[in-house]
Amino acid sequence: MASQPTVIAVMGPSGSGKTNFINQLTNTRGDRAAHQSYSHTWSVREYTVNLTKDRRYVFVDTPAFDATYRSDWDILRVIAEWLEKRYRRKVNLNGIIYTHRITDVRMFGPVWKNLDMFGRLCGDRAAGGVRLVSTMWDQVRDGELVESRVSQLEKNFWRPLIEAGARHKRFEENSSRCAWEIIGDLTGGGEPLLLQQELADVGMKLNETTAGQAVYAQLQKRLHEQKETIEWLQGETDAQKDPDLVKERRRLEAELQRTSEEMERLKIPFCRRIALFFSKKTHPNSAITFKDVDEPQ
């Protein structure tokens, strides 16, 4: 019987170097050079590397929660389906690489959202297998400034993950050797992710999970912002006369309707919320949240 492969997922915001990191591990510069197999959803991609007959790695490229062409709910569903399918086959992730551009001077919206969603789907039990990988070191121009940024990330923004067992690794060389050094100790049996246990062990629906409820909260915030903007446009005299502003108001009203409909689909009935409250009380895994750190700028 063939030995189980070492499975490592790569997550993080768009443009943070996920695919490049995998390319360095597979010694490729494009999709065709590595053996690539797709899950049943097109946006989670697996790359298999056979080092020896008995030593095989599977690197998983996942979509980010900041895509302009798909909603956060769609992205979560894609990732959740892949994770649940693996877990039901008794295959845990051996580790997770979470990439972050060291050149980002602020934890702005999309970067913050990806980190928050990651903590909620990962959970504290799996944090020991998380490597927070800072990328884009070849673009650093001010060494003193970037070291201050590293300290801010480790002691502030990443603190809940690091306290749960995650470790920061620098992808300084952008090389195959450096990439393999970073994942070198991710070969043991990994702990299941919170999202996997909620779906497979507790029997939750995706909208009932911690990550699913985070998406719902984001929709609530978006709905509030859309309503405020529409009310402002309706109250402005000039906005009633300007064709462009009238067009913008109608666009926002259509978006508001779509947001309301999506929230209705994700809403959990009251009786079900009560049942889930007691089921979570007995669950050993907890979400990693970032309430104690500075708000994004």
N, C-alpha and C positions, 0 to 999 in steps of 0.2 A: 504494500500500500504506500502511495506517495505521501511524503510528509506535507503537513499543512504549510502554506506559504506565510511569510511575514507580511501582514496587511497594514499599510500606513496611508491614512487619509491626509490630504493637503487642503487646508481651508484658509480663508482670509479674504480681504476686500479685493475688488477688481483692480488690476494693475499693481498688486503688491508682490508679484513674482512667483505665484503658485506654479504656473506652467513651466517657467524657466527652471525652477528648482527641480521639478520632475525631469525636465530635459537633461539636466546635469547628472541625475541619478541613472538615467537610461542611455546616456551618451548619444542623445539625438538633438536635432534642431527642428524637428517637425513631427507631425503625427505619423507619417508613413514609416519612419525608420524603426520605431519600436513596435513590438507586438501589441496591438490595441484591441481590447474587447469592450463593447458598450453594454451598459446595463439596459433594462427595458425602457429607460428614459434616456434621451439622447444627451442630456447635459451632465451626467455623471460618467466619467471616463476612467477606465482601468488600464494600467500599463504594467505588463508582466516582464520581469527581468529574471532570467535563470542564470545565477552565478555558477552553480555546479548542479550536478544531478539531484542532490538532496537539499539544495539551498535556493529557494525561490522567493522573490519579493513581488508584491502587487502594490503599486502606487496609484492612489485614487485622486483624481482631479475633480473638485467639486465646484459648483457655481456659487457666486457671491450673492449676498443679500443687498445688492445695489444695482441690479441689472435694469436698464431702461426699457427692455423689451418684455420683461416678465415681472409679475407682482411678487412680493415677498412670500405670499402664501404659496404661489406656484413653486418658488425655489425651495421652500421648506418641504413641500409635498414630494418633490423630486429627491431631495436628500433623505427624507424619512423613509420613503419606499425602499431605497437602496440599503439603508441601515437596518431596517426591520427584516428585510429579506436575508441579509447576512446573519443577523442574530438568530433567526429561526433555524438557520443551517448550522448553528453552534460555532460560528466563526466570529470571534471578537476582533476588533481593531487592536493591533499591537502598539499603535501609537498614532498621534495626530500632530502634524506640522501646521502651525498657525503663522502665516507670514504677515509681516508689517514693514512698510517702507520706513527706514530710519530717517529719510529725508522729510517726512511729514512733520511740520513744525507744530501742528495742532491736531487734536483728536476731533476732526470735523465730522459732520453728520454721518455720511456713509461708513466711514472707518469706525466710528463709535457704534453704529447700529450693528455692524458685522461682529464686533467684539461682544456686544451685549447678547446677541442671538447665539453666539458660540458658547458663552457661559451657560446659557439656559438649556441648550440641547446637550452639552457635554456632561455637566454635573460634576460634583466634587470627587466621586470615586474614581473617575477616569482621568483626573487632572495629572496624576503621576506620570502618565504616558504622553503628556502634552509638551511639545517644544515650541516655545514662542521664538520664532526665527526672524530676526531683523535683517532686512535685505537692502539693496541699493547702496552698499557701502562704497562702491566705486564712484559714487556721485557726491560723496562727502567732501566739503571744502574747508570746513572749520572744525578741527578736531576737538577743541575745548567745548564748543557749542554742542556738538553731537554727544559728547560724554555726559553733558548736563541733561540732554534729552534721554539718554539711556537710563540715567538715574531717575528721571521723572517717570518713565515707563515702568521701571521695576518697582519703585516705591509708591507709585500712585495708581496709574491706570491699570497696570497688570497685577497689582498687589493681591487681589482676591484669588486669582489663578495661581500665583506663585505660592501663596500661603497654603493652598490646597495641594501643592506638589509639582506644579508646572515649573519648567526651567527655561531661562532665556539662553538662546544660542545665536551667535553672530555668523551670518553667512557673508563673511568679509571678502573672500576671494572669488566668488561666483565661479567656482570650479567643481568638477566632479569629486575630487578628493575632499573638499570642504563639505560638500553635501553629504557624502557617505560618512564623514566623521560625525556630523550632526545626528544622523539616525543610527549610529553605531550601537547604541545600547537599547534600541527599541526592538528587541527580539523576543522578549518574554511574553507570557500570556497577558493580554490587556484586559482591563476592567470594562464592563459594558457601559455604554453611554446612558445618561438619564433618559434621553428620548427613546432609546431602544427598550429600556425596561418599562417605561410608561406604556408603550404601544403593545409590546409582546407579553410582559408579565402581569401588568395591572389591567390590561385590556382597554386602555383609553382609545378614543378616537383622536385623530390628529389635532383637531381644534380644541380638545380637552387637555392636551399636554402643556407643559410649562412653556415650551417654545411656541406652540400654537396660540396660547393666551397672550404671549408677547406681541405676536402679529396683530391680534385683536386690539390690544392697547394702542398699537401704532395707528390702526385704522380709526380708533376713537379720537386720537390727537389730530389726525388728518381731517376728520369730519368737522371737528371744532374749528380748525383753521379755515377750512373751506366756507363754513357758515359765516365766520367773521368777515372774510373778504367779500362775500356776496352781500352781506348786510351793509358793508361800507360802500360798495358800488351802488346799491339801491338808494342809499341816502345822499349820494353826491349828485348835485344838479347837473354838473358837467358830464357825469357818467351816463346820464340819460340821453344826452345829445350826441356824444362822441360815438361814431359807428364802431370804432375799434374797441372801446370800453364796453359797449353793448354786446359785441361779439364775445369778448372775454367773459362777461358775466354769464352768458348762455353756455359757454364752454365749462365754466366752473359749476354751473347748475347741473349739467350732465354728469360731471365728475362726482358731484355730491350724491347724485342718485346712484351711481355705480358703487360708491363707497358704502352707502346705506345698505344696498342690496348684499354686498359682500359681508358686511357686519352681521346682517340677519342670518346669512348662511352659517357663519361661524359661532353664533350665539349658542350658549349652553343652557338648556332648561333648568329652572330652579331646583327641581327635585334631583336632577342629575348632578348639579353642583354640590349638593349636600352629600350625596353618595361618594363623590370624588374626594371631598374634604376628608372623610374618614379613611378612605383607601390610602391617601397620601401620608396620613399619620403613621402608618405601619411601614412605609417605604424607606429603606436605608439610604437611598441616594437623594441628594439635594442639588438644586440649581446653584450655580455661581452667579451672584449678582454684583453689581458695581455701584450700589447706592452710596457707599462711603467715600467714593472718589470724586474728584472735581467733575462738574458737569462739562460736556463738550462745549468748545467755543465756536 
